[in-house]
Amino acid sequence: MEWQQISGLVSKDADYVMALAKQGWRRWQEVEERRLLALYGQEHLQAIHLRMKDMGYQPLVPLHDRRHGFRKGDYAV
């Protein structure tokens, strides 16, 4: 199963973002948090952040960030 098939489930999305944090890939973690915010909204990201904090990880994207979407240069295609 690919991540696109399970994205949208808080537990799976949180596990994915925490795996990025564990590896020290902060920039990628931030991009993924912004992607999840854009796709699923504020409540979804808030649930992910709560799960991350419970496991000792630091979220990078503030919940009050209303820029639903990516910043220029987030994905170099």
PDB file of N, CA, C and O in Angstrom:
ATOM      1  N   MET A   1       0.843  -1.169   0.000  1.00  0.00           N
ATOM      2  CA  MET A   1       0.000   0.000   0.000  1.00  0.00           C
ATOM      3  C   MET A   1       0.893   1.239   0.000  1.00  0.00           C
ATOM      4  O   MET A   1       1.866   1.304   0.751  1.00  0.00           O
ATOM      5  N   GLU A   2       0.574   2.196  -0.819  1.00  0.00           N
ATOM      6  CA  GLU A   2       1.359   3.416  -0.919  1.00  0.00           C
ATOM      7  C   GLU A   2       0.780   4.492  -0.008  1.00  0.00           C
ATOM      8  O   GLU A   2      -0.379   4.419   0.403  1.00  0.00           O
ATOM      9  N   TRP A   3       1.610   5.498   0.302  1.00  0.00           N
ATOM     10  CA  TRP A   3       1.163   6.539   1.234  1.00  0.00           C
ATOM     11  C   TRP A   3      -0.059   7.269   0.722  1.00  0.00           C
ATOM     12  O   TRP A   3      -0.864   7.742   1.524  1.00  0.00           O
ATOM     13  N   GLN A   4      -0.229   7.380  -0.611  1.00  0.00           N
ATOM     14  CA  GLN A   4      -1.389   8.084  -1.146  1.00  0.00           C
ATOM     15  C   GLN A   4      -2.683   7.360  -0.801  1.00  0.00           C
ATOM     16  O   GLN A   4      -3.736   7.988  -0.687  1.00  0.00           O
ATOM     17  N   GLN A   5      -2.610   6.044  -0.634  1.00  0.00           N
ATOM     18  CA  GLN A   5      -3.799   5.261  -0.339  1.00  0.00           C
ATOM     19  C   GLN A   5      -4.213   5.369   1.126  1.00  0.00           C
ATOM     20  O   GLN A   5      -5.379   5.145   1.452  1.00  0.00           O
ATOM     21  N   ILE A   6      -3.287   5.705   2.004  1.00  0.00           N
ATOM     22  CA  ILE A   6      -3.623   5.782   3.426  1.00  0.00           C
ATOM     23  C   ILE A   6      -3.593   7.208   3.953  1.00  0.00           C
ATOM     24  O   ILE A   6      -3.956   7.443   5.105  1.00  0.00           O
ATOM     25  N   SER A   7      -3.171   8.159   3.138  1.00  0.00           N
ATOM     26  CA  SER A   7      -3.168   9.549   3.572  1.00  0.00           C
ATOM     27  C   SER A   7      -4.600   9.971   3.865  1.00  0.00           C
ATOM     28  O   SER A   7      -5.526   9.630   3.129  1.00  0.00           O
ATOM     29  N   GLY A   8      -4.764  10.704   4.931  1.00  0.00           N
ATOM     30  CA  GLY A   8      -6.097  11.106   5.369  1.00  0.00           C
ATOM     31  C   GLY A   8      -6.475  10.447   6.679  1.00  0.00           C
ATOM     32  O   GLY A   8      -7.420  10.875   7.342  1.00  0.00           O
ATOM     33  N   LEU A   9      -5.744   9.408   7.059  1.00  0.00           N
ATOM     34  CA  LEU A   9      -5.932   8.772   8.358  1.00  0.00           C
ATOM     35  C   LEU A   9      -4.959   9.424   9.334  1.00  0.00           C
ATOM     36  O   LEU A   9      -3.749   9.406   9.110  1.00  0.00           O
ATOM     37  N   VAL A  10      -5.476   9.993  10.402  1.00  0.00           N
ATOM     38  CA  VAL A  10      -4.630  10.736  11.341  1.00  0.00           C
ATOM     39  C   VAL A  10      -3.471   9.881  11.837  1.00  0.00           C
ATOM     40  O   VAL A  10      -2.332  10.346  11.865  1.00  0.00           O
ATOM     41  N   SER A  11      -3.742   8.653  12.223  1.00  0.00           N
ATOM     42  CA  SER A  11      -2.677   7.814  12.785  1.00  0.00           C
ATOM     43  C   SER A  11      -1.564   7.568  11.775  1.00  0.00           C
ATOM     44  O   SER A  11      -0.385   7.637  12.124  1.00  0.00           O
ATOM     45  N   LYS A  12      -1.921   7.285  10.540  1.00  0.00           N
ATOM     46  CA  LYS A  12      -0.914   7.014   9.503  1.00  0.00           C
ATOM     47  C   LYS A  12      -0.164   8.276   9.114  1.00  0.00           C
ATOM     48  O   LYS A  12       1.054   8.246   8.937  1.00  0.00           O
ATOM     49  N   ASP A  13      -0.883   9.389   8.979  1.00  0.00           N
ATOM     50  CA  ASP A  13      -0.224  10.648   8.634  1.00  0.00           C
ATOM     51  C   ASP A  13       0.726  11.077   9.752  1.00  0.00           C
ATOM     52  O   ASP A  13       1.827  11.557   9.481  1.00  0.00           O
ATOM     53  N   ALA A  14       0.309  10.909  10.996  1.00  0.00           N
ATOM     54  CA  ALA A  14       1.167  11.270  12.130  1.00  0.00           C
ATOM     55  C   ALA A  14       2.410  10.384  12.166  1.00  0.00           C
ATOM     56  O   ALA A  14       3.515  10.871  12.405  1.00  0.00           O
ATOM     57  N   ASP A  15       2.235   9.097  11.932  1.00  0.00           N
ATOM     58  CA  ASP A  15       3.384   8.186  11.903  1.00  0.00           C
ATOM     59  C   ASP A  15       4.378   8.594  10.823  1.00  0.00           C
ATOM     60  O   ASP A  15       5.589   8.564  11.040  1.00  0.00           O
ATOM     61  N   TYR A  16       3.861   8.974   9.663  1.00  0.00           N
ATOM     62  CA  TYR A  16       4.709   9.394   8.547  1.00  0.00           C
ATOM     63  C   TYR A  16       5.491  10.663   8.901  1.00  0.00           C
ATOM     64  O   TYR A  16       6.701  10.726   8.682  1.00  0.00           O
ATOM     65  N   VAL A  17       4.809  11.663   9.442  1.00  0.00           N
ATOM     66  CA  VAL A  17       5.472  12.924   9.794  1.00  0.00           C
ATOM     67  C   VAL A  17       6.479  12.689  10.924  1.00  0.00           C
ATOM     68  O   VAL A  17       7.556  13.285  10.920  1.00  0.00           O
ATOM     69  N   MET A  18       6.142  11.830  11.888  1.00  0.00           N
ATOM     70  CA  MET A  18       7.078  11.538  12.973  1.00  0.00           C
ATOM     71  C   MET A  18       8.306  10.791  12.462  1.00  0.00           C
ATOM     72  O   MET A  18       9.406  10.984  12.981  1.00  0.00           O
ATOM     73  N   ALA A  19       8.133   9.945  11.458  1.00  0.00           N
ATOM     74  CA  ALA A  19       9.283   9.252  10.863  1.00  0.00           C
ATOM     75  C   ALA A  19      10.231  10.255  10.212  1.00  0.00           C
ATOM     76  O   ALA A  19      11.450  10.109  10.301  1.00  0.00           O
ATOM     77  N   LEU A  20       9.676  11.267   9.563  1.00  0.00           N
ATOM     78  CA  LEU A  20      10.517  12.319   8.974  1.00  0.00           C
ATOM     79  C   LEU A  20      11.267  13.074  10.067  1.00  0.00           C
ATOM     80  O   LEU A  20      12.454  13.368   9.929  1.00  0.00           O
ATOM     81  N   ALA A  21      10.562  13.385  11.154  1.00  0.00           N
ATOM     82  CA  ALA A  21      11.187  14.102  12.269  1.00  0.00           C
ATOM     83  C   ALA A  21      12.294  13.264  12.908  1.00  0.00           C
ATOM     84  O   ALA A  21      13.354  13.783  13.259  1.00  0.00           O
ATOM     85  N   LYS A  22      12.042  11.981  13.052  1.00  0.00           N
ATOM     86  CA  LYS A  22      13.025  11.084  13.662  1.00  0.00           C
ATOM     87  C   LYS A  22      14.314  11.043  12.851  1.00  0.00           C
ATOM     88  O   LYS A  22      15.406  10.942  13.410  1.00  0.00           O
ATOM     89  N   GLN A  23      14.179  11.122  11.532  1.00  0.00           N
ATOM     90  CA  GLN A  23      15.351  11.107  10.655  1.00  0.00           C
ATOM     91  C   GLN A  23      16.049  12.464  10.595  1.00  0.00           C
ATOM     92  O   GLN A  23      17.139  12.579  10.035  1.00  0.00           O
ATOM     93  N   GLY A  24      15.426  13.483  11.169  1.00  0.00           N
ATOM     94  CA  GLY A  24      16.018  14.810  11.150  1.00  0.00           C
ATOM     95  C   GLY A  24      15.737  15.585   9.875  1.00  0.00           C
ATOM     96  O   GLY A  24      16.398  16.587   9.600  1.00  0.00           O
ATOM     97  N   TRP A  25      14.775  15.138   9.101  1.00  0.00           N
ATOM     98  CA  TRP A  25      14.436  15.781   7.827  1.00  0.00           C
ATOM     99  C   TRP A  25      13.405  16.873   8.073  1.00  0.00           C
ATOM    100  O   TRP A  25      12.248  16.742   7.673  1.00  0.00           O
ATOM    101  N   ARG A  26      13.821  17.946   8.728  1.00  0.00           N
ATOM    102  CA  ARG A  26      12.908  19.009   9.159  1.00  0.00           C
ATOM    103  C   ARG A  26      12.235  19.722   7.988  1.00  0.00           C
ATOM    104  O   ARG A  26      11.045  20.029   8.058  1.00  0.00           O
ATOM    105  N   ARG A  27      12.964  19.985   6.934  1.00  0.00           N
ATOM    106  CA  ARG A  27      12.375  20.686   5.782  1.00  0.00           C
ATOM    107  C   ARG A  27      11.279  19.828   5.151  1.00  0.00           C
ATOM    108  O   ARG A  27      10.205  20.334   4.825  1.00  0.00           O
ATOM    109  N   TRP A  28      11.542  18.549   4.981  1.00  0.00           N
ATOM    110  CA  TRP A  28      10.559  17.634   4.400  1.00  0.00           C
ATOM    111  C   TRP A  28       9.368  17.502   5.344  1.00  0.00           C
ATOM    112  O   TRP A  28       8.222  17.447   4.897  1.00  0.00           O
ATOM    113  N   GLN A  29       9.635  17.453   6.641  1.00  0.00           N
ATOM    114  CA  GLN A  29       8.555  17.386   7.631  1.00  0.00           C
ATOM    115  C   GLN A  29       7.643  18.601   7.496  1.00  0.00           C
ATOM    116  O   GLN A  29       6.419  18.469   7.498  1.00  0.00           O
ATOM    117  N   GLU A  30       8.241  19.779   7.380  1.00  0.00           N
ATOM    118  CA  GLU A  30       7.443  21.000   7.250  1.00  0.00           C
ATOM    119  C   GLU A  30       6.605  20.980   5.976  1.00  0.00           C
ATOM    120  O   GLU A  30       5.434  21.359   5.997  1.00  0.00           O
ATOM    121  N   VAL A  31       7.196  20.544   4.875  1.00  0.00           N
ATOM    122  CA  VAL A  31       6.465  20.464   3.604  1.00  0.00           C
ATOM    123  C   VAL A  31       5.285  19.511   3.735  1.00  0.00           C
ATOM    124  O   VAL A  31       4.192  19.809   3.254  1.00  0.00           O
ATOM    125  N   GLU A  32       5.493  18.380   4.374  1.00  0.00           N
ATOM    126  CA  GLU A  32       4.415  17.403   4.528  1.00  0.00           C
ATOM    127  C   GLU A  32       3.322  17.912   5.463  1.00  0.00           C
ATOM    128  O   GLU A  32       2.141  17.664   5.219  1.00  0.00           O
ATOM    129  N   GLU A  33       3.692  18.614   6.519  1.00  0.00           N
ATOM    130  CA  GLU A  33       2.677  19.193   7.398  1.00  0.00           C
ATOM    131  C   GLU A  33       1.832  20.210   6.631  1.00  0.00           C
ATOM    132  O   GLU A  33       0.612  20.250   6.792  1.00  0.00           O
ATOM    133  N   ARG A  34       2.468  21.024   5.805  1.00  0.00           N
ATOM    134  CA  ARG A  34       1.729  22.008   5.002  1.00  0.00           C
ATOM    135  C   ARG A  34       0.828  21.315   3.974  1.00  0.00           C
ATOM    136  O   ARG A  34      -0.290  21.762   3.717  1.00  0.00           O
ATOM    137  N   ARG A  35       1.323  20.229   3.393  1.00  0.00           N
ATOM    138  CA  ARG A  35       0.522  19.474   2.422  1.00  0.00           C
ATOM    139  C   ARG A  35      -0.723  18.907   3.100  1.00  0.00           C
ATOM    140  O   ARG A  35      -1.825  18.995   2.558  1.00  0.00           O
ATOM    141  N   LEU A  36      -0.546  18.329   4.278  1.00  0.00           N
ATOM    142  CA  LEU A  36      -1.683  17.766   5.007  1.00  0.00           C
ATOM    143  C   LEU A  36      -2.673  18.851   5.415  1.00  0.00           C
ATOM    144  O   LEU A  36      -3.885  18.635   5.378  1.00  0.00           O
ATOM    145  N   LEU A  37      -2.163  20.009   5.802  1.00  0.00           N
ATOM    146  CA  LEU A  37      -3.035  21.138   6.134  1.00  0.00           C
ATOM    147  C   LEU A  37      -3.852  21.552   4.916  1.00  0.00           C
ATOM    148  O   LEU A  37      -5.054  21.798   5.024  1.00  0.00           O
ATOM    149  N   ALA A  38      -3.206  21.628   3.770  1.00  0.00           N
ATOM    150  CA  ALA A  38      -3.900  22.036   2.544  1.00  0.00           C
ATOM    151  C   ALA A  38      -4.933  21.000   2.109  1.00  0.00           C
ATOM    152  O   ALA A  38      -6.014  21.357   1.641  1.00  0.00           O
ATOM    153  N   LEU A  39      -4.606  19.729   2.262  1.00  0.00           N
ATOM    154  CA  LEU A  39      -5.510  18.669   1.810  1.00  0.00           C
ATOM    155  C   LEU A  39      -6.674  18.418   2.760  1.00  0.00           C
ATOM    156  O   LEU A  39      -7.810  18.248   2.320  1.00  0.00           O
ATOM    157  N   TYR A  40      -6.397  18.394   4.056  1.00  0.00           N
ATOM    158  CA  TYR A  40      -7.395  17.916   5.012  1.00  0.00           C
ATOM    159  C   TYR A  40      -7.856  18.945   6.033  1.00  0.00           C
ATOM    160  O   TYR A  40      -8.814  18.693   6.765  1.00  0.00           O
ATOM    161  N   GLY A  41      -7.205  20.087   6.098  1.00  0.00           N
ATOM    162  CA  GLY A  41      -7.677  21.158   6.956  1.00  0.00           C
ATOM    163  C   GLY A  41      -7.054  21.203   8.337  1.00  0.00           C
ATOM    164  O   GLY A  41      -6.242  20.366   8.730  1.00  0.00           O
ATOM    165  N   GLN A  42      -7.483  22.230   9.045  1.00  0.00           N
ATOM    166  CA  GLN A  42      -6.942  22.578  10.357  1.00  0.00           C
ATOM    167  C   GLN A  42      -7.151  21.479  11.399  1.00  0.00           C
ATOM    168  O   GLN A  42      -6.229  21.174  12.156  1.00  0.00           O
ATOM    169  N   GLU A  43      -8.336  20.884  11.452  1.00  0.00           N
ATOM    170  CA  GLU A  43      -8.636  19.877  12.472  1.00  0.00           C
ATOM    171  C   GLU A  43      -7.762  18.644  12.306  1.00  0.00           C
ATOM    172  O   GLU A  43      -7.303  18.060  13.288  1.00  0.00           O
ATOM    173  N   HIS A  44      -7.537  18.251  11.060  1.00  0.00           N
ATOM    174  CA  HIS A  44      -6.704  17.079  10.781  1.00  0.00           C
ATOM    175  C   HIS A  44      -5.275  17.325  11.266  1.00  0.00           C
ATOM    176  O   HIS A  44      -4.687  16.480  11.940  1.00  0.00           O
ATOM    177  N   LEU A  45      -4.724  18.489  10.917  1.00  0.00           N
ATOM    178  CA  LEU A  45      -3.359  18.799  11.337  1.00  0.00           C
ATOM    179  C   LEU A  45      -3.273  18.935  12.854  1.00  0.00           C
ATOM    180  O   LEU A  45      -2.272  18.540  13.453  1.00  0.00           O
ATOM    181  N   GLN A  46      -4.302  19.483  13.478  1.00  0.00           N
ATOM    182  CA  GLN A  46      -4.307  19.599  14.934  1.00  0.00           C
ATOM    183  C   GLN A  46      -4.256  18.217  15.584  1.00  0.00           C
ATOM    184  O   GLN A  46      -3.531  18.022  16.560  1.00  0.00           O
ATOM    185  N   ALA A  47      -5.003  17.274  15.064  1.00  0.00           N
ATOM    186  CA  ALA A  47      -4.988  15.910  15.600  1.00  0.00           C
ATOM    187  C   ALA A  47      -3.607  15.272  15.424  1.00  0.00           C
ATOM    188  O   ALA A  47      -3.129  14.562  16.309  1.00  0.00           O
ATOM    189  N   ILE A  48      -2.975  15.527  14.288  1.00  0.00           N
ATOM    190  CA  ILE A  48      -1.622  15.013  14.046  1.00  0.00           C
ATOM    191  C   ILE A  48      -0.648  15.633  15.044  1.00  0.00           C
ATOM    192  O   ILE A  48       0.184  14.931  15.620  1.00  0.00           O
ATOM    193  N   HIS A  49      -0.748  16.946  15.250  1.00  0.00           N
ATOM    194  CA  HIS A  49       0.139  17.633  16.185  1.00  0.00           C
ATOM    195  C   HIS A  49      -0.027  17.097  17.606  1.00  0.00           C
ATOM    196  O   HIS A  49       0.962  16.914  18.315  1.00  0.00           O
ATOM    197  N   LEU A  50      -1.254  16.846  18.026  1.00  0.00           N
ATOM    198  CA  LEU A  50      -1.478  16.296  19.367  1.00  0.00           C
ATOM    199  C   LEU A  50      -0.816  14.933  19.510  1.00  0.00           C
ATOM    200  O   LEU A  50      -0.194  14.637  20.530  1.00  0.00           O
ATOM    201  N   ARG A  51      -0.952  14.119  18.491  1.00  0.00           N
ATOM    202  CA  ARG A  51      -0.328  12.788  18.509  1.00  0.00           C
ATOM    203  C   ARG A  51       1.199  12.908  18.542  1.00  0.00           C
ATOM    204  O   ARG A  51       1.874  12.178  19.269  1.00  0.00           O
ATOM    205  N   MET A  52       1.734  13.842  17.742  1.00  0.00           N
ATOM    206  CA  MET A  52       3.184  14.052  17.716  1.00  0.00           C
ATOM    207  C   MET A  52       3.698  14.497  19.082  1.00  0.00           C
ATOM    208  O   MET A  52       4.707  13.985  19.567  1.00  0.00           O
ATOM    209  N   LYS A  53       3.007  15.446  19.698  1.00  0.00           N
ATOM    210  CA  LYS A  53       3.435  15.958  21.007  1.00  0.00           C
ATOM    211  C   LYS A  53       3.377  14.861  22.067  1.00  0.00           C
ATOM    212  O   LYS A  53       4.247  14.791  22.935  1.00  0.00           O
ATOM    213  N   ASP A  54       2.355  14.002  22.002  1.00  0.00           N
ATOM    214  CA  ASP A  54       2.246  12.882  22.936  1.00  0.00           C
ATOM    215  C   ASP A  54       3.434  11.936  22.819  1.00  0.00           C
ATOM    216  O   ASP A  54       3.828  11.301  23.797  1.00  0.00           O
ATOM    217  N   MET A  55       4.001  11.844  21.623  1.00  0.00           N
ATOM    218  CA  MET A  55       5.130  10.948  21.373  1.00  0.00           C
ATOM    219  C   MET A  55       6.482  11.658  21.506  1.00  0.00           C
ATOM    220  O   MET A  55       7.530  11.053  21.283  1.00  0.00           O
ATOM    221  N   GLY A  56       6.451  12.949  21.873  1.00  0.00           N
ATOM    222  CA  GLY A  56       7.690  13.677  22.110  1.00  0.00           C
ATOM    223  C   GLY A  56       8.290  14.364  20.897  1.00  0.00           C
ATOM    224  O   GLY A  56       9.462  14.739  20.919  1.00  0.00           O
ATOM    225  N   TYR A  57       7.508  14.536  19.840  1.00  0.00           N
ATOM    226  CA  TYR A  57       8.000  15.197  18.629  1.00  0.00           C
ATOM    227  C   TYR A  57       7.475  16.622  18.557  1.00  0.00           C
ATOM    228  O   TYR A  57       6.419  16.937  19.106  1.00  0.00           O
ATOM    229  N   GLN A  58       8.221  17.476  17.876  1.00  0.00           N
ATOM    230  CA  GLN A  58       7.867  18.888  17.748  1.00  0.00           C
ATOM    231  C   GLN A  58       7.286  19.173  16.362  1.00  0.00           C
ATOM    232  O   GLN A  58       7.992  19.030  15.364  1.00  0.00           O
ATOM    233  N   PRO A  59       6.011  19.575  16.278  1.00  0.00           N
ATOM    234  CA  PRO A  59       5.450  20.004  14.993  1.00  0.00           C
ATOM    235  C   PRO A  59       6.146  21.275  14.518  1.00  0.00           C
ATOM    236  O   PRO A  59       6.631  22.061  15.332  1.00  0.00           O
ATOM    237  N   LEU A  60       6.194  21.476  13.206  1.00  0.00           N
ATOM    238  CA  LEU A  60       6.878  22.635  12.642  1.00  0.00           C
ATOM    239  C   LEU A  60       5.941  23.691  12.084  1.00  0.00           C
ATOM    240  O   LEU A  60       6.303  24.866  12.036  1.00  0.00           O
ATOM    241  N   VAL A  61       4.744  23.302  11.662  1.00  0.00           N
ATOM    242  CA  VAL A  61       3.808  24.246  11.054  1.00  0.00           C
ATOM    243  C   VAL A  61       2.813  24.701  12.117  1.00  0.00           C
ATOM    244  O   VAL A  61       2.109  23.874  12.697  1.00  0.00           O
ATOM    245  N   PRO A  62       2.745  26.006  12.381  1.00  0.00           N
ATOM    246  CA  PRO A  62       1.806  26.490  13.396  1.00  0.00           C
ATOM    247  C   PRO A  62       0.355  26.271  12.974  1.00  0.00           C
ATOM    248  O   PRO A  62       0.011  26.409  11.801  1.00  0.00           O
ATOM    249  N   LEU A  63      -0.483  25.931  13.938  1.00  0.00           N
ATOM    250  CA  LEU A  63      -1.890  25.671  13.632  1.00  0.00           C
ATOM    251  C   LEU A  63      -2.627  26.924  13.187  1.00  0.00           C
ATOM    252  O   LEU A  63      -3.617  26.824  12.463  1.00  0.00           O
ATOM    253  N   HIS A  64      -2.175  28.087  13.597  1.00  0.00           N
ATOM    254  CA  HIS A  64      -2.853  29.322  13.200  1.00  0.00           C
ATOM    255  C   HIS A  64      -2.453  29.763  11.796  1.00  0.00           C
ATOM    256  O   HIS A  64      -2.931  30.789  11.313  1.00  0.00           O
ATOM    257  N   ASP A  65      -1.582  28.999  11.136  1.00  0.00           N
ATOM    258  CA  ASP A  65      -1.114  29.346   9.788  1.00  0.00           C
ATOM    259  C   ASP A  65      -2.271  29.178   8.806  1.00  0.00           C
ATOM    260  O   ASP A  65      -2.725  28.060   8.564  1.00  0.00           O
ATOM    261  N   ARG A  66      -2.736  30.263   8.253  1.00  0.00           N
ATOM    262  CA  ARG A  66      -3.880  30.230   7.344  1.00  0.00           C
ATOM    263  C   ARG A  66      -3.469  30.133   5.880  1.00  0.00           C
ATOM    264  O   ARG A  66      -4.318  30.216   4.992  1.00  0.00           O
ATOM    265  N   ARG A  67      -2.195  29.961   5.625  1.00  0.00           N
ATOM    266  CA  ARG A  67      -1.732  29.847   4.242  1.00  0.00           C
ATOM    267  C   ARG A  67      -1.922  28.413   3.775  1.00  0.00           C
ATOM    268  O   ARG A  67      -0.947  27.703   3.528  1.00  0.00           O
ATOM    269  N   HIS A  68      -3.175  27.982   3.654  1.00  0.00           N
ATOM    270  CA  HIS A  68      -3.436  26.617   3.207  1.00  0.00           C
ATOM    271  C   HIS A  68      -2.812  26.448   1.838  1.00  0.00           C
ATOM    272  O   HIS A  68      -3.290  27.007   0.851  1.00  0.00           O
ATOM    273  N   GLY A  69      -1.783  25.702   1.786  1.00  0.00           N
ATOM    274  CA  GLY A  69      -1.083  25.478   0.530  1.00  0.00           C
ATOM    275  C   GLY A  69       0.409  25.557   0.739  1.00  0.00           C
ATOM    276  O   GLY A  69       0.904  25.649   1.863  1.00  0.00           O
ATOM    277  N   PHE A  70       1.091  25.517  -0.349  1.00  0.00           N
ATOM    278  CA  PHE A  70       2.539  25.477  -0.307  1.00  0.00           C
ATOM    279  C   PHE A  70       3.122  26.852  -0.543  1.00  0.00           C
ATOM    280  O   PHE A  70       2.498  27.713  -1.163  1.00  0.00           O
ATOM    281  N   ARG A  71       4.309  27.041  -0.046  1.00  0.00           N
ATOM    282  CA  ARG A  71       5.052  28.252  -0.339  1.00  0.00           C
ATOM    283  C   ARG A  71       5.831  28.031  -1.626  1.00  0.00           C
ATOM    284  O   ARG A  71       6.134  26.896  -1.992  1.00  0.00           O
ATOM    285  N   LYS A  72       6.146  29.102  -2.295  1.00  0.00           N
ATOM    286  CA  LYS A  72       6.927  29.010  -3.517  1.00  0.00           C
ATOM    287  C   LYS A  72       8.240  28.292  -3.209  1.00  0.00           C
ATOM    288  O   LYS A  72       8.952  28.646  -2.269  1.00  0.00           O
ATOM    289  N   GLY A  73       8.543  27.289  -4.009  1.00  0.00           N
ATOM    290  CA  GLY A  73       9.787  26.553  -3.843  1.00  0.00           C
ATOM    291  C   GLY A  73       9.685  25.337  -2.948  1.00  0.00           C
ATOM    292  O   GLY A  73      10.681  24.637  -2.765  1.00  0.00           O
ATOM    293  N   ASP A  74       8.499  25.052  -2.371  1.00  0.00           N
ATOM    294  CA  ASP A  74       8.372  23.874  -1.518  1.00  0.00           C
ATOM    295  C   ASP A  74       8.647  22.592  -2.289  1.00  0.00           C
ATOM    296  O   ASP A  74       9.318  21.688  -1.792  1.00  0.00           O
ATOM    297  N   TYR A  75       8.135  22.523  -3.481  1.00  0.00           N
ATOM    298  CA  TYR A  75       8.388  21.362  -4.325  1.00  0.00           C
ATOM    299  C   TYR A  75       9.080  21.828  -5.586  1.00  0.00           C
ATOM    300  O   TYR A  75       8.525  22.604  -6.364  1.00  0.00           O
ATOM    301  N   ALA A  76      10.270  21.359  -5.780  1.00  0.00           N
ATOM    302  CA  ALA A  76      10.983  21.676  -7.024  1.00  0.00           C
ATOM    303  C   ALA A  76      10.672  20.572  -8.021  1.00  0.00           C
ATOM    304  O   ALA A  76      11.059  19.419  -7.829  1.00  0.00           O
ATOM    305  N   VAL A  77       9.981  20.929  -9.069  1.00  0.00           N
ATOM    306  CA  VAL A  77       9.566  19.927 -10.059  1.00  0.00           C
ATOM    307  C   VAL A  77      10.447  20.019 -11.271  1.00  0.00           C
ATOM    308  O   VAL A  77      10.266  19.263 -12.225  1.00  0.00           O
TER     309      VAL A  77
END
